[in-house]
C-alpha cells in the first residue's frame, strides 16, 4: 500500500491550459472520497462517478477514506475532465495500477457510471499544454483521439474505458470490449463550397472594396438599402482571405475545440465566418457565463470574419464591448475567482440599412431625425476603427445585364489578395506589422510619406475640414491596400482618389 | 433467530476472538442503553472502545465499511461516552470498526479500522 499517489491532469482557462497535479492519499478511516483544491460542482460530483465507474470496471476502489487534492489549489477547476486522473489515482492507492506509470502520464476524460470514458471539450488546448510542459504520454477518450493527435510530438493513448486505462497502467484485469463513446462527426462541408464572388452582379466598387478589406485586414461598414447585397458581400469575404498560417490555425482550432460539440478531426485552416443575430447578448458576443467562462462570437470569429448584420439593432453596450478586443486582438473576461483570455483577432463587417423602415430610399418616409438617430447608434469610437465605410446601391438593370459576362471569381480575388498581403508584409514586416490595417497613421505620414502630388486631393479634404486626421489615416491605409492589390510599389493619385471614394459614408 | 442475525452474531464472535488475540479485552458484548447498542464494548489499554462489527457473505452490496455512515459513527461516539459514564471509566474513549467477509465456501476475511469517530 503506497502512501501518496501522484498523477496529472489539465485545467483550462481560456485557450491556455495549466498542468494540474492530482494527489490521492488513502487513510485508515471509513470509506469516502474527499476532493479538495477548488473543484466546481461538476468536478465534485466526480466522487460518485469514479466510485461507480471503478466498481463497474471490475476494480473497486479501496474501502478506505481517499483524500484527493488538485494543485495548484488556488486555481479554480471546472468540469468532468478530471475524472480519469482522479479514478486512476484512487486505484493507485491500493496498488491496482502502477504508481510510477501514473506519474509519467497526463489524463483527460470524463467517466460514465458504466466505466466508459466520455469525450470532453478542449482536448486540443489541453494536450498542447501537456506537450509544452514536456510530458510524452497523454491518455485521452477515444472520442477525442483524432483531435488529440493534431498535436505533434506527444504520444496519444486513446482509452475507451477506465478498464483500458487501468490495464495500460499495469492493472491485472481482463480486456473487455466496450462500445466507445464518440462525438457527432464533424459537420460535412457544404456541397456547393464557399459562395463565389462571381455571383455578385454590379457593385464593382464593393467588390474592389471587399478585396481591399481582405488584403489589408480592414474592418468594413456596408450601408445600403435591403437587396443591395450587403449580406452577399460579407459572406464572400472569408472565401477570398488566405489560408490561416500554422499559429493562427492552431489558435482557431483551440477555440473551436472549446466551443464545439462535434469532433474536431482536422485543424481549422480556413478563416471562420461568424454572424451572430442582433438579439445577441454581450456575453454571447464577447464570451462569459457564470463560473466557467465560455468563448463568445468574437473568439469564434478569431482569424476570420465577424459579421454583424443590422448593426444598429444591436444593443449599444454590446457593440461597444467590441472596441477593446478590436484594439487588443484578444479578449480577457474577468470573474471574481478567475479570468480567461481568448484570441479575438477578427475582421469586423458591419451592415446597416440607412433607416429603420428598411425601404428603398425613394420610398422611405422616415424623418431625417429618425434616420440620423438610427445610424447614430453605431458609436463614433466603434466606427473610428472601421477603415472602409461603403455605401451600396440597389443593382440597376444595366449592371445586371453587364454581369452576364461574369465578374471577378473568388479564386482570382484570393490570389490577388495573397499577393497583396505578401507585398504588405514585406514592406512593414520589419516593424512587426503584417497587414496595412495595423500600421499606425504616424508611420504612414512619416516613414512612408507619399508624394504631395499623390495626396493632393486628400490634403485638400483635410484642409477644408471634410476629413478628420483619423479619417485621413484611414484613407491612407486603404490606399496602400489598393496599391498592393494593383501590384504598385506605393499608392498614386488614383489609389488615393479611390480610397477617398470608398469611404463614402461619412468623414 | 433469522439468518441475518445469526450471521451478525457469528461475525461478532469472530471479531471478539480476533481483537482479544490482538491484546484487547472484552468488557461486554451487545452493550445496550436507551439510545442504542454497541456490538462489542472492549478495553484497549487505557481506552474504552466501542467496536461496530459489519458482516457480509459477499461484496455484492458493497464493502461492509461502506454501510457505516458518518451519522452511525457519531452515534457510536455518543454511545461509548454514555458507556464510559455507566462503567465509571476515566480514560480515553474510541470507536473502531471491524468488517468481516464470510463467504460460504472460502476463508473469512477480517479488517479492523481504529478510531473512526
Interface residues (C-beta under 8 A of the other chain):
Chain A: X28 X29 X30 X31 X32 X60 X63 X64
Chain B: X59 X63 X64 X65 X66 X68 X70 X73 X97 X99 X111 X113 X114 X115 X116
